[in-house]
Amino acid sequence: MVQRISSGRAVAHVASEMGISRTTAWRWWRRFREQGQAGLIDRSSVAHSHPARTGPCVETRVRILRALTRRGPVFIAHRLGMQASTVGRVLRRHRVALLREMGTAARVGDI
C-alpha cells in the first residue's frame, strides 16, 4: 500500500484496490510518513486512558453489596443509584461469579 501511494496513486484508489476503507488507508499512510517503518507495526486499539471509568471506591461498594446480598446488577444498581449496565461491567471486570454459578437465583421484584 505504501509503495503504491508513494508512486503517486490516490489513497482512495489504493484503498479500494486493497479492500480497506479510505480512513484506514489514510491512517496507515500518515503513520508511515510520521514514523517510517516502525509506524506500520500493528498496535492495540484500546484507549490509553479511561477518564470516565467507575472509581475504585464505587467498585468496592458494588463488590461488597454483591457479596452481602448475593443479588444481581439491577438490585445493586437501584441501591447505589447507578445504572445496571455499569454494575454489570464492574462485576465482570472483577470476575465476580454469576448468580447461577453461586447457586443463588436472582429474586424478581424484590427491589
NUTI-961890 format. One line per 10 residues: number of its first residue (from 1); for each residue y, x, z of N, C-alpha, C. Coordinates in steps of 0.001 Angstrom, whole numbers. Each point is the difference from the previous one (the first is absolute). Example, Ala and Ser with C-alpha at 12.3 -4.5 7.8 and 13.67 -1.06 7.14 Angstrom:
1	-5690/13190/7800/1190/-890/0/1200/900/0; 1050/-350/-720/1190/820/60/1090/-770/730 .
This chain:
1	-1173/826/0/1173/-826/0/1248/879/0; 29/1001/849/1160/877/99/235/732/-1320; -1053/450/-633/142/706/-1278/579/-925/-1061; -440/-1224/-41/502/-948/-992/1478/-293/212; 386/-226/1260/1408/-305/295/859/1229/-256; -518/1183/340/743/1239/-219/260/251/-1476; -900/-462/-842/163/215/-1442/1025/-954/-614; 572/-883/811/1057/-866/-501/-378/-1464/-152; -1220/-339/322/-415/-1397/-103/628/-816/1117; 218/-1275/-245/583/-900/1004/-1006/-264/1119 .
11	485/-26/1224/-868/-215/1161/-715/-1345/-122; 701/-1031/-433/-596/-1330/-125/-1152/0/-1006; 147/734/-1117/-1068/52/-1005/-1216/750/523; 248/1091/679/-1109/778/567/-731/-828/1061; 750/-713/815/-619/-845/1024/-881/-1057/-638; 491/-622/-1063/-784/-1025/-698/-1278/592/-585; 106/1175/-602/-1170/661/-583/-1051/323/1059; 466/363/1187/-919/414/1053/-461/-1157/872; 555/-1195/-215/-439/-1170/753/528/-45/1425; 1179/572/223/614/-45/1326/1375/-651/-128 .
21	566/-390/1120/1308/-645/-39/1095/1037/-245; 1135/-474/-530/1141/890/-220/492/563/1320; -42/-828/1057/456/464/1312/-826/1193/467; -1313/-102/-147/-883/1093/409/257/1241/-837; 160/-185/-1307/256/1144/-881/1304/693/380; 1052/-777/235/1270/594/410/-138/722/1333; -754/-571/937/-186/624/1315/-646/1378/-160; -1073/68/-794/-700/1268/-188/874/991/-779; 733/-472/-992/881/872/-770/1094/581/903; 611/-834/864/1022/467/921/-572/1042/968 .
31	-1188/-274/520/-629/964/913/-229/1344/-690; -448/-66/-1260/-251/1259/-729/1298/772/-208; 1078/-690/-373/1292/670/-219/531/614/1288; -188/-682/1136/547/483/1269/-868/1066/663; -1335/-135/-120/-894/864/771/-966/819/-841; -18/-216/-1285/-939/724/-860/-1413/-528/176; -964/875/-193/-1417/-395/98/-348/-566/1372; 628/501/1048/-290/-470/1361/339/-1478/146; 970/-488/-752/379/-1401/81/-1025/-945/-589; -941/544/-784/-1024/-844/-632/-1239/-192/855 .
41	-61/675/1126/-1140/-163/899/75/-1391/615; -1115/-712/-22/-31/-1367/523/292/19/1494; 702/-1041/456/357/-79/1418/-156/-1420/495; -36/-146/1299/-156/-1308/621/1268/-827/-189; -176/-1313/-154/1161/-879/-156/403/-651/1329; -612/424/1095/327/-555/1308/1392/478/418; 774/-878/574/1348/345/426/-30/1109/1056; 1029/834/-4/82/1102/966/372/-499/1383; 731/-1105/77/370/-567/1290/-135/-1513/-62; -136/-607/1150/-157/-1449/112/1017/-512/1022 .
51	1266/-133/-403/1043/-347/967/-146/-1383/616; -699/-914/-651/-132/-1358/533/-1320/-216/737; -733/1061/238/-1292/-126/661/190/-493/1438; -966/-774/458/25/-541/1356/1/1151/1005; 835/-106/1007/137/1063/993/-1244/167/863; -187/1174/577/-1189/272/802/-124/-899/1226; 1119/-361/618/-56/-867/1188/-513/-1387/-370; 464/-515/-1123/-445/-1324/-450/-1479/51/-385; -409/1084/-654/-1407/138/-368/-888/39/1246; 469/676/1027/-756/53/1250/-122/-1387/621 .
61	1088/-779/-38/-41/-1367/539/-1009/-847/-765; -45/158/-1314/-960/-748/-822/-1424/366/404; -271/1292/125/-1353/442/338/-404/-446/1402; 931/40/948/-310/-434/1371/-285/-1489/29; 838/-796/-683/-219/-1447/-19/-1323/-342/-673; -375/748/-1023/-1286/-233/-666/-1148/287/964; 103/1094/735/-1062/374/936/-120/-1003/1142; 1133/-507/484/-31/-928/1124/-438/-1408/-390; 458/-453/-1156/-274/-1392/-382/-1157/-162/-975; -337/1076/-714/-1025/-56/-1049/295/-1148/-961 .
71	1250/-68/-448/468/-1039/-914/471/631/-1294; 222/-837/-998/370/453/-1327/1485/252/-194; 373/468/-1204/1383/341/-306/979/-1161/131; -415/-1222/-309/912/-1143/87/406/-239/1454; -964/16/895/279/-194/1426/900/1114/526; -361/1235/-300/761/1150/488/1419/-25/-562; 125/-318/-1275/1317/-50/-632/882/-1055/656; -576/-1141/292/760/-1071/645/480/446/1388; -863/655/745/351/446/1355/1069/1095/1; -19/854/-1028/932/1127/-44/1206/-255/-899 .
81	41/-1147/-661/1121/-310/-888/17/844/-1259; -1170/221/-565/-134/817/-1202/-667/-815/-1096; -117/594/-1183/-759/-600/-1088/-1470/358/169; -873/-936/-322/-1444/243/119/-442/1132/-923; 631/104/-1169/-369/1069/-936/319/1378/592; 1083/97/744/355/1266/645/-1018/352/1074; -387/-992/783/-1015/225/1038/-1312/439/-652; -363/-646/-1092/-1219/371/-710/37/1434/-489; 1139/433/-535/132/1383/-471/-102/991/1161; 610/-348/1137/-69/887/1173/-1454/140/455 .
91	-709/-1116/95/-1398/37/436/-857/806/-971; 247/-180/-1303/-759/735/-1009/320/1491/76; 1284/328/176/417/1397/65/-677/729/1151; -208/-710/1118/-620/612/1178/-1508/-233/43; -527/-537/-1086/-1443/-236/-150/-584/-819/1148; 750/-1029/408/-491/-910/1027/-1063/-893/-651; -1107/-194/681/-1104/-788/-554/430/-1439/-269; -572/-581/-1044/241/-1408/-288/-628/-853/1094; 510/-1206/169/-532/-883/1048/-1477/-281/-208; -405/-200/-1242/-1416/-310/-253/-903/1177/372 .
101	553/1214/-64/-770/1183/387/-29/155/1519; 962/-628/677/61/96/1456/-857/-1076/652; -532/-918/-793/-824/-1067/553/803/-1138/580; 1292/-40/-329/871/-1060/496/623/-715/-1186; -204/-1289/-85/587/-759/-1086/1427/-391/371; 885/24/-976/1384/-407/248/46/-1500/243; 766/-415/993/127/-1421/318/1153/-582/-792; -282/-1052/-732/1022/-648/-832/807/-970/854; 1317/36/-176/859/-963/681/386/370/1409; -327/1184/476/342/391/1375/1236/895/43 .
111	993/-344/-721/1222/811/18/872/-546/1020 .
